[in-house]
């Protein structure tokens, strides 16, 4: 699995290739998502939260597009970010951090989306704090669907299952770093997250475990592996 001399996380998600894109109304249990096994975002950072929502993600690809769908069995759901590139991590939010290749030193993207479909999309050219905010024109190229309205306020206290799905054009990424195009046996590095920083029950959940004393998703050395089939 790993390149010569390189160690990867034990977390590996195998990414299936689709022959055609998912229709806009494709649900979690409808084709083509029905045939994709989900990954559980089941680890946590900081203290174990009182509210630990079951969060899963499915990922697939075509030659030029990465498709993702998140599903969350949640409570205390809120979304108040008014537009793209606002701080959606304070809302009920799912996140995809990734390097489009096997070497995290080329930089990484963080694509964060709240339950209402509002996104934050940045590129970090190194492993430090520097960042590039992708323009609105790039955000608009990402086709998305969301099961809840764009604004959820006041907070939903009771049980609610929500989902977001989006399709990310691979060509968009090449404007910011070297990209290993998805095809069989190609590896990307990535992590999936769930958070809700400014809700009544904050939590910070991860797919690939992150060994750090407090919540911090910007640790690419803890990314797991996406292996394209």
Phi and psi in degrees as a GROMACS rama.xvg file:
@    title "Ramachandran Plot"
@    xaxis  label "Phi"
@    yaxis  label "Psi"
@TYPE xy
-84.3888  152.295  UNK-2
-68.3855  160.546  UNK-3
-56.2032  124.398  UNK-4
79.6295  4.13327  UNK-5
-118.681  136.668  UNK-6
-108.896  130.956  UNK-7
-108.823  161.186  UNK-8
-59.5198  157.583  UNK-9
-72.101  -15.022  UNK-10
-79.8456  119.536  UNK-11
-130.825  127.542  UNK-12
-112.786  124.509  UNK-13
-92.6364  124.733  UNK-14
-102.248  115.143  UNK-15
-78.0771  148.913  UNK-16
-91.3281  134.262  UNK-17
-98.1814  149.953  UNK-18
-88.0894  -18.409  UNK-19
-153.082  158.419  UNK-20
-69.6715  152.871  UNK-21
-65.8003  139.116  UNK-22
-65.4649  157.941  UNK-23
-60.0039  -30.3545  UNK-24
-95.261  13.1075  UNK-25
-66.8755  121.264  UNK-26
-96.3427  177.744  UNK-27
-53.6925  -39.6107  UNK-28
-109.078  22.1219  UNK-29
-112.31  152.916  UNK-30
-59.859  145.075  UNK-31
-87.2485  -4.23322  UNK-32
-64.9365  -26.2961  UNK-33
-55.5005  -32.6852  UNK-34
-92.5939  7.07429  UNK-35
-104.472  126.604  UNK-36
-75.2459  134.886  UNK-37
-80.7683  155.14  UNK-38
-103.72  133.798  UNK-39
-89.0503  126.837  UNK-40
-90.9521  82.0002  UNK-41
-117.013  8.18886  UNK-42
-104.382  165.381  UNK-43
-135.771  156.788  UNK-44
-113.617  152.115  UNK-45
72.6984  -154.996  UNK-46
-70.462  145.851  UNK-47
-60.602  125.489  UNK-48
-75.4245  151.954  UNK-49
-65.6585  -37.4189  UNK-50
-104.483  115.414  UNK-51
-125.186  80.8545  UNK-52
-66.8164  137.948  UNK-53
-68.7223  118.553  UNK-54
-127.58  126.738  UNK-55
-130.533  156.785  UNK-56
-137.766  141.698  UNK-57
-116.342  141.279  UNK-58
-136.24  139.682  UNK-59
-149.363  175.347  UNK-60
-150.907  156.208  UNK-61
-113.906  179.036  UNK-62
-57.9548  -34.2295  UNK-63
-117.207  4.89963  UNK-64
-144.175  140.576  UNK-65
-105.371  129.889  UNK-66
-112.154  133.95  UNK-67
-133.67  145.932  UNK-68
-137.806  128.69  UNK-69
-107.726  143.678  UNK-70
-133.876  129.916  UNK-71
-129.327  124.213  UNK-72
-92.6808  103.235  UNK-73
-128.395  171.775  UNK-74
-145.456  172.101  UNK-75
55.0664  47.2577  UNK-76
-91.2731  134.265  UNK-77
-147.569  145.685  UNK-78
-149.718  112.652  UNK-79
-126.388  -6.45108  UNK-80
-58.7939  129.158  UNK-81
-87.1685  -19.3856  UNK-82
-161.746  165.431  UNK-83
-57.5516  145.376  UNK-84
76.6669  6.95082  UNK-85
-81.5016  171.119  UNK-86
-78.6415  80.7374  UNK-87
-72.3568  -14.462  UNK-88
-64.7932  -19.6677  UNK-89
-73.0807  -19.9213  UNK-90
-89.1855  -179.821  UNK-91
-69.6939  114.617  UNK-92
-143.86  144.554  UNK-93
-120.644  150.27  UNK-94
-140.042  145.616  UNK-95
-125.334  109.694  UNK-96
-106.5  133.401  UNK-97
-159.847  151.088  UNK-98
-108.63  126.327  UNK-99
-79.6423  56.3483  UNK-100
171.588  -173.58  UNK-101
-95.3878  -4.8442  UNK-102
-114.551  107.847  UNK-103
-68.747  -12.4565  UNK-104
-69.5624  -14.636  UNK-105
-76.3697  -4.7472  UNK-106
105.806  172.529  UNK-107
-147.642  155.778  UNK-108
-102.596  148.918  UNK-109
-125.478  118.475  UNK-110
-113.94  109.093  UNK-111
-112.884  136.778  UNK-112
-139.606  127.751  UNK-113
-81.7285  176.629  UNK-114
-65.7438  -16.952  UNK-115
-94.0514  3.70863  UNK-116
89.0351  6.82073  UNK-117
-83.3505  136.024  UNK-118
-122.186  155.415  UNK-119
-120.795  131.531  UNK-120
-137.993  113.133  UNK-121
-127.882  158.147  UNK-122
-119.619  134.858  UNK-123
-111.095  108.708  UNK-124
-70.1031  -14.6484  UNK-125
-132.81  -158.844  UNK-126
-101.998  8.14044  UNK-127
-98.6922  -149.125  UNK-128
-93.0444  -6.7727  UNK-129
-65.2369  148.439  UNK-130
-154.176  155.757  UNK-131
-121.823  124.191  UNK-132
-85.0234  120.233  UNK-133
-69.4094  140.342  UNK-134
-69.1642  162.488  UNK-135
-55.8651  -35.9701  UNK-136
-61.5206  -33.7312  UNK-137
-74.6779  -41.6892  UNK-138
-58.4219  -36.6268  UNK-139
-68.106  -17.855  UNK-140
-78.6477  -10.5047  UNK-141
-91.1712  109.413  UNK-142
-76.4279  132.154  UNK-143
-141.1  155.958  UNK-144
-136.331  149.255  UNK-145
-145.215  142.72  UNK-146
-84.7671  -19.353  UNK-147
-105.87  160.268  UNK-148
-67.1002  165.521  UNK-149
-63.0631  -31.3711  UNK-150
-119.166  128.648  UNK-151
-124.207  98.6685  UNK-152
-160.596  120.173  UNK-153
-74.3236  169.409  UNK-154
-59.6326  137.687  UNK-155
-81.3548  113.173  UNK-156
-80.2005  -33.2398  UNK-157
-81.3262  178.198  UNK-158
-68.0663  134.124  UNK-159
-150.616  134.897  UNK-160
-104.079  124.58  UNK-161
-128.839  161.103  UNK-162
-144.949  152.498  UNK-163
-134.165  146.254  UNK-164
-140.015  147.25  UNK-165
-153.924  160.066  UNK-166
-121.58  122.25  UNK-167
-108.119  114.15  UNK-168
-67.6911  128.581  UNK-169
-66.4029  -33.2187  UNK-170
-60.2733  -31.0731  UNK-171
-60.1357  -35.8255  UNK-172
-68.9269  -32.0111  UNK-173
-66.3261  -11.2982  UNK-174
-73.5354  -14.7015  UNK-175
-118.858  -23.8898  UNK-176
-162.45  171.789  UNK-177
-67.83  134.139  UNK-178
-119.903  133.067  UNK-179
-91.0646  105.095  UNK-180
-58.1731  140.213  UNK-181
-66.1773  128.111  UNK-182
-164.562  168.72  UNK-183
-52.6399  133.128  UNK-184
79.4746  -3.6485  UNK-185
-72.0821  142.092  UNK-186
-113.755  134.474  UNK-187
-116.394  158.877  UNK-188
-105.221  141.542  UNK-189
-164.676  162.329  UNK-190
-143.5  153.078  UNK-191
-116.868  142.662  UNK-192
-136.366  159.215  UNK-193
-134.077  133.585  UNK-194
-147.864  172.669  UNK-195
-166.655  61.8878  UNK-196
-55.5004  -41.5452  UNK-197
-109.808  22.3436  UNK-198
-90.2466  178.348  UNK-199
-70.8732  -17.9954  UNK-200
-132.778  75.4366  UNK-201
-65.9332  152.49  UNK-202
-160.659  159.066  UNK-203
-139.124  100.313  UNK-204
-109.313  148.421  UNK-205
-134.259  154.156  UNK-206
-83.1031  -62.6369  UNK-207
-83.5805  128.011  UNK-208
-58.4309  142.575  UNK-209
-120.886  115.81  UNK-210
-90.2289  92.2023  UNK-211
-155.151  143.7  UNK-212
-71.7317  -15.6209  UNK-213
-143.247  162.939  UNK-214
-58.0493  125.42  UNK-215
-161.559  108.253  UNK-216
-85.0508  -12.6272  UNK-217
-88.9605  59.5387  UNK-218
-131.199  79.2163  UNK-219
-62.6808  -20.0922  UNK-220
-64.6148  -15.6631  UNK-221
-98.0851  3.96656  UNK-222
-61.4916  145.543  UNK-223
-85.5525  -158.007  UNK-224
-124.312  133.796  UNK-225
-102.766  120.995  UNK-226
-111.337  116.345  UNK-227
-79.5402  132.893  UNK-228
